[in-house]
């Protein structure tokens, strides 16, 4: 999310961490097809900023250090581990 609340709380750094972790830029999809990185104006969860949504699941208070764990959890779910 790049809305005002998320922006003020560091969404640009979170976006950079996600892009680096996935090896893609906004608007691109990973080679394995598991992730597409999209930027939205607002997810409507301003009180939880910064927010990341993956397959409709919201992750609140995200920071660059928490990105790796979120992506690993999502990969596990895609593989049927969770």
Secondary structure, DSSP 8 states (H G I E B T S, - for coil): --SHHHHHTTHHHHHHHHHHHHT--TT-B-TTSS-B----S--S-GGG-S-EEETTEEE-S--GGGHHHHHHHHHHHHHT--
